[in-house]
Amino acid sequence: MYPDRKLTHVLPGRIPLIQSPTPLHRLGAMSKQLGIDLWIKRDDLTGFALGGNKGRKLEYLMADILASQAKVVVTCGAAQSNFIRQLSAACRMLDLRCAAAVMNMPYEDAEPETLVHGSGGNLVLNDILGTDLRFHANGTWEELYDLAEQLALEYEAQGKTVYRMPIGGSSPLGAYAFVEAAKELDQTFDAIIFASSSGSTHTGLAVAFAGSQTRILGIACDPEPEIAQDFAELAKGLKQYLPDIPDILADDYDLDFSFVGPGYGIPSEAGTAAIKRLGCSEGIFLDPIYSGKAFAGLIDLAEKGELTGRVLFWHTGGIPALFAY
Ligand SMILES: Cc1ncc(COP(=O)(O)O)c(C=O)c1O
């Protein structure tokens, strides 16, 4: 249950996009298999643009874009980004242009490769939505951010007002959405476990449950431990909406890097096994890059006796990517 505490709010604008509260239910078969009381929060079923945790963030981010008067939203990400798909849908609904610089696999130490134009999964949906996707050969995150900036400048040179959207929608507003999401829980959990990458899901939940008995455990899908520093910056930025929240520093984040597998954006063996296990046990699908790896972490920790009691798996979506790998 959301801790019963009154926080001072400076309310940001919000445009409703998702069907909330998303379903929350028990996983009977998996509870039995793992010897824990396992529940699931179904953000794969937001009812918006094929679901996923980004719909929540976009409710606040789209209001901010409209307030900025921008006509074009520029972002970046992996070619199979779930965020870009949901952002594109929201932009179309509000008559805004969505443009993104993408790489098949952006990461530090990425092997430079010749450009491969991917297909399937989220790219099919971006095609339907008419997203201005600019494909680039693999490179580092810094290179990808620079390419997004060049794209923004290109639109500005045409006289368009541009909103620069951070990767994954991870601005303090994105984190705010997950402080609010926590209020949808009507019971107490010993642990909440989920896929963590650009950090606003993790930051929002960490802030919502700060000082409570509930363990907020992110399973990292990105192999770089420095990301916790970015998460701490998000928590600092959240104070503009929630001035009384405690400080959350990089070391305060409970982030487990053991389940990334071969790298960001590359399916792992354990993740693939977890997808099969949940699909066959409960009829619920996960994705290979985020939620599958997170569920692999949950299985492993429960089997080792490191996750006990009543546990909530927060399903963050990503299903379209299943059809891309
Ligand atoms: C399916 C899915 N799960 C989890 C995440 C991670 O969420 P966050 O970026 O808020 O850390 C993402 C983000 O890309 C995602 O697409």
The ligand as a Gaussian input file, in Angstrom:
#p B3LYP/6-31G(d) Opt

LIG

0 1
 C        9.171000      -2.287000     -21.417000
 C       10.023000      -1.382000     -20.604000
 N       10.220000      -1.691000     -19.323000
 C       10.994000      -0.914000     -18.533000
 C       11.613000       0.210000     -19.020000
 C       12.471000       1.011000     -18.107000
 O       11.769000       2.107000     -17.594000
 P       12.568000       3.422000     -17.205000
 O       13.110000       3.958000     -18.472000
 O       11.568000       4.306000     -16.562000
 O       13.678000       3.020000     -16.300000
 C       11.428000       0.561000     -20.354000
 C       12.122000       1.747000     -20.889000
 O       12.624000       1.862000     -21.905000
 C       10.613000      -0.253000     -21.169000
 O       10.392000       0.050000     -22.459000

